Amino acid sequence: MLFEDLSLSKSIQKAVFEEGYLNPTPIQEQSIPVVLSGRDLIGCAQTGTGKTAAFAIPIIHQLHRIVGSSKKAKQIRALVVTPTRELAVQIGESFDTYGKYTNLTQLTIFGGVSQNPQVETLKKGVDILIATPGRLLDLHKQGFLDLNHLHTLVLDEADQMLDMGFINDVKKIVKLTPKNRQTLLFSATMPIAIRELAEMFLQDPAKVEVSPVSSTAENVEQRIYFVDKTEKRNLLYSLIKEENLSNVLVFSRTKHGADNVVKALRKKDIPAEAIHGDKSQNARQRVLDAFKNKEVGVLVATDIAARGIDIEQLPYVINFDLPNIPETYVHRIGRTGRAGNGGIAISFCGKDELPYWKDIQKLIKVDVKTIADHPYQWHSGSPEAGEKPKNSNRSGGAHKSRKSNNSKKNKKRWY
């Protein structure tokens, strides 16, 4: 199927074509007609498969037809609620890209910055609002937001919003919207809590699942190192230096841990920066831009800050700390291997994290390569019984070079 087969307006087709998009991804091919029909929708697909375009493109098409060339004051007709600032910015950029040949306007609002510029834009009127829950509710309480004319509500990354404790905020936001709205719920994983959320807020929704729930991309090579907890920094430095890694996204469980990893790498003369919730929005954006521009080789992030990171052809993700929620592992390694590109996901597992790793394996059902040929293994005991971890990577070594992805480098990202 081609995008031109989806009955989209010429304005949108032109914008999509200029981005190099010819064929919609599976989530887009199946979701766009449903959204255009006006039905509620639950969309589930791996991170990086194009969920943003799957809802942004049909929303722009619908609103462009409704608003047209009207000279009337603009009203919020589409609302996208998402858990993090970075993801909100990314979604806003997508709406700008796909809607650049329409007269639609969008505003992205989030906390951590002055509300004054956001309020001034709201007073002028916008068609599409992308927001994090806290700032959205705050501005509504102050009387700056009117959602009574809303056509479409999107709950994006719904599973992460629940993990971050936004469920009560989401319920409050839904109550502020018309009952006859269209509701779209998108998620990379579909735990029971998400299904319950869907039953509360959606009416007879269509369901689109284009890949196994909670699956990881096949083009991401996964590796696991069983490493003594005190040696993780040494192993990280060793991998970066000996394999000459660059453009590396490292996940830390805590903000303090992220800062400490950065300090350790800088002492070894490796340019590194941290991004987490204690950083101001401007500081986070500066760090992210520097990483995207390859001015910084290593970005150390917590899960909250990293949710909206979308970097084309990011080659490496390293789990310095394993997440205690298995679905979070899927989201983390989904930062690489996006839109058909290859990638490598490396995880460090200390003894105390072995239960986390077992839960992750149960979820993803993938035989992940164990790399045992390294000097930082557990002092005693193995992952399974009291021996050193056996090397299940007999055909490779601890420092296997990443295969070139040059043949795929021209593929466009769909997110």
Backbone hydrogen bonds, N-H to C=O, Kabsch-Sander energy under -0.5 kcal/mol:
donor,donor_aa,acceptor,acceptor_aa,energy
3,F,22,L,-2.4
5,D,2,L,-1.7
6,L,3,F,-1.9
7,S,4,E,-0.6
13,Q,9,S,-2.5
14,K,10,K,-2.3
15,A,11,S,-1.7
16,V,12,I,-2.9
17,F,13,Q,-2.5
18,E,14,K,-2.1
19,E,15,A,-1.0
20,G,17,F,-1.8
21,Y,16,V,-2.1
22,L,20,G,-0.6
29,E,25,T,-3.1
30,Q,26,P,-2.0
31,S,27,I,-1.7
32,I,28,Q,-2.2
34,V,30,Q,-0.6
35,V,31,S,-2.6
36,L,32,I,-2.6
37,S,33,P,-1.4
38,G,34,V,-0.6
38,G,35,V,-1.2
39,R,34,V,-1.3
40,D,203,Q,-0.6
41,L,183,T,-1.8
42,I,206,A,-2.7
43,G,41,L,-0.5
43,G,185,L,-3.1
44,C,208,V,-3.0
45,A,187,S,-1.4
49,T,46,Q,-1.3
53,A,414,W,-0.6
54,A,50,G,-1.4
55,F,51,K,-1.0
55,F,52,T,-0.9
56,A,52,T,-2.9
57,I,53,A,-1.7
59,I,55,F,-1.7
60,I,56,A,-2.4
61,H,57,I,-2.1
62,Q,58,P,-2.5
63,L,59,I,-2.8
64,H,60,I,-2.4
65,R,61,H,-1.4
66,I,62,Q,-1.8
67,V,63,L,-3.4
68,G,64,H,-1.7
70,S,67,V,-2.2
77,R,75,Q,-0.6
77,R,127,D,-2.6
78,A,127,D,-1.5
79,L,152,T,-2.5
80,V,129,L,-2.8
81,V,79,L,-0.5
81,V,154,V,-3.1
82,T,131,A,-2.2
88,A,84,T,-2.0
89,V,85,R,-2.5
90,Q,86,E,-2.2
91,I,87,L,-2.5
92,G,88,A,-2.4
93,E,89,V,-2.2
94,S,90,Q,-1.7
95,F,91,I,-2.2
96,D,92,G,-2.1
97,T,93,E,-2.3
98,Y,94,S,-2.7
99,G,95,F,-1.8
100,K,97,T,-0.9
102,T,99,G,-1.9
107,L,128,I,-2.1
109,I,107,L,-0.5
109,I,130,I,-2.9
119,V,115,Q,-2.7
120,E,116,N,-2.4
121,T,117,P,-1.8
122,L,118,Q,-2.2
123,K,119,V,-2.1
124,K,120,E,-1.1
125,G,121,T,-1.2
127,D,105,T,-1.6
128,I,105,T,-2.0
129,L,78,A,-2.7
130,I,107,L,-2.8
131,A,80,V,-2.9
132,T,109,I,-1.3
136,L,132,T,-1.9
137,L,133,P,-2.4
138,D,134,G,-2.0
139,L,135,R,-2.5
140,H,136,L,-2.0
141,K,137,L,-2.3
142,Q,138,D,-1.4
143,G,140,H,-1.5
144,F,139,L,-2.6
145,L,139,L,-0.5
150,L,147,L,-1.4
151,H,77,R,-2.9
152,T,77,R,-2.1
153,L,182,Q,-3.1
154,V,79,L,-3.1
155,L,184,L,-3.0
156,D,81,V,-2.5
156,D,154,V,-0.8
158,A,155,L,-0.5
158,A,186,F,-2.2
161,M,157,E,-1.8
162,L,158,A,-1.7
163,D,159,D,-2.0
164,M,160,Q,-2.1
165,G,162,L,-1.6
166,F,161,M,-3.0
170,V,166,F,-2.9
171,K,167,I,-2.2
172,K,168,N,-2.0
173,I,169,D,-2.5
174,V,170,V,-2.6
175,K,171,K,-1.7
176,L,172,K,-0.8
176,L,173,I,-1.1
177,T,174,V,-1.6
181,R,178,P,-1.2
182,Q,151,H,-3.1
184,L,153,L,-2.9
185,L,41,L,-3.0
186,F,155,L,-2.4
186,F,184,L,-0.5
187,S,43,G,-2.1
194,I,191,P,-0.9
195,R,191,P,-1.5
196,E,192,I,-2.3
197,L,193,A,-1.9
198,A,194,I,-2.5
199,E,195,R,-1.9
200,M,196,E,-1.3
201,F,197,L,-1.8
202,L,198,A,-2.5
204,D,202,L,-0.6
206,A,40,D,-2.7
208,V,42,I,-2.8
210,V,44,C,-1.5
214,S,188,A,-0.9
215,S,212,P,-1.8
220,V,217,A,-1.3
221,E,219,N,-0.6
221,E,343,G,-2.9
222,Q,220,V,-0.6
223,R,345,A,-2.6
224,I,369,K,-2.7
225,Y,347,S,-3.0
226,F,224,I,-0.5
227,V,225,Y,-0.9
227,V,349,C,-1.5
228,D,376,Y,-2.4
231,E,228,D,-2.1
232,K,229,K,-1.0
235,L,231,E,-2.4
236,L,232,K,-2.6
237,Y,233,R,-2.5
238,S,234,N,-2.5
239,L,235,L,-2.6
240,I,236,L,-2.3
241,K,237,Y,-2.6
242,E,238,S,-2.8
243,E,239,L,-2.0
245,L,240,I,-1.5
248,V,297,G,-2.6
249,L,247,N,-0.5
249,L,316,Y,-2.2
250,V,248,V,-0.6
250,V,299,L,-3.2
251,F,318,I,-2.9
252,S,301,A,-2.5
258,A,254,T,-2.0
259,D,255,K,-2.2
260,N,256,H,-2.1
261,V,257,G,-2.1
262,V,258,A,-2.1
263,K,259,D,-2.3
264,A,260,N,-2.2
265,L,261,V,-2.3
266,R,262,V,-2.5
267,K,263,K,-1.8
268,K,264,A,-0.7
268,K,265,L,-0.8
269,D,266,R,-2.0
270,I,265,L,-2.3
273,E,298,V,-1.9
275,I,300,V,-2.3
279,K,276,H,-1.8
281,Q,112,G,-0.6
284,R,280,S,-2.7
285,Q,281,Q,-2.4
286,R,282,N,-2.2
287,V,283,A,-2.2
288,L,284,R,-2.5
289,D,285,Q,-2.6
290,A,286,R,-2.2
291,F,287,V,-2.1
292,K,288,L,-2.6
293,N,289,D,-2.3
294,K,291,F,-1.4
295,E,290,A,-2.9
296,V,290,A,-1.1
297,G,271,P,-0.6
298,V,271,P,-1.3
299,L,248,V,-2.7
300,V,273,E,-3.0
300,V,298,V,-0.5
301,A,250,V,-3.2
301,A,299,L,-0.6
302,T,275,I,-1.4
306,A,302,T,-1.9
307,R,303,D,-0.9
307,R,304,I,-0.6
309,I,306,A,-1.7
310,D,308,G,-0.5
312,E,310,D,-0.5
314,L,311,I,-1.3
316,Y,247,N,-1.1
317,V,344,I,-2.2
318,I,249,L,-2.7
319,N,346,I,-3.4
320,F,251,F,-1.1
320,F,318,I,-1.3
321,D,251,F,-1.5
328,T,325,I,-1.4
329,Y,325,I,-0.8
329,Y,326,P,-1.1
330,V,326,P,-1.0
331,H,327,E,-1.7
332,R,328,T,-2.7
333,I,329,Y,-2.4
334,G,330,V,-1.0
335,R,332,R,-1.9
336,T,333,I,-1.3
337,G,314,L,-0.6
337,G,342,G,-0.7
339,A,48,G,-1.4
340,G,337,G,-0.6
341,N,338,R,-2.0
343,G,219,N,-1.4
344,I,315,P,-2.5
345,A,221,E,-3.0
346,I,317,V,-2.9
346,I,344,I,-0.5
347,S,223,R,-1.9
348,F,319,N,-2.5
349,C,225,Y,-2.9
350,G,348,F,-0.5
353,E,350,G,-1.4
354,L,351,K,-1.3
356,Y,353,E,-0.5
357,W,353,E,-2.1
358,K,354,L,-2.3
359,D,355,P,-1.9
360,I,356,Y,-2.2
361,Q,357,W,-2.5
362,K,358,K,-1.9
363,L,359,D,-1.6
364,I,360,I,-2.7
365,K,361,Q,-2.2
368,V,366,V,-1.4
369,K,222,Q,-1.4
371,I,224,I,-2.6
371,I,369,K,-0.5
372,A,370,T,-0.8
374,H,372,A,-2.2
377,Q,374,H,-0.6
382,S,385,A,-1.1
387,E,385,A,-3.2
392,S,370,T,-0.5
392,S,390,K,-1.0
393,N,370,T,-0.8
394,R,392,S,-0.6
396,G,393,N,-1.5
400,K,397,G,-0.8
408,K,405,N,-2.1
409,K,406,N,-1.1
411,K,408,K,-1.9
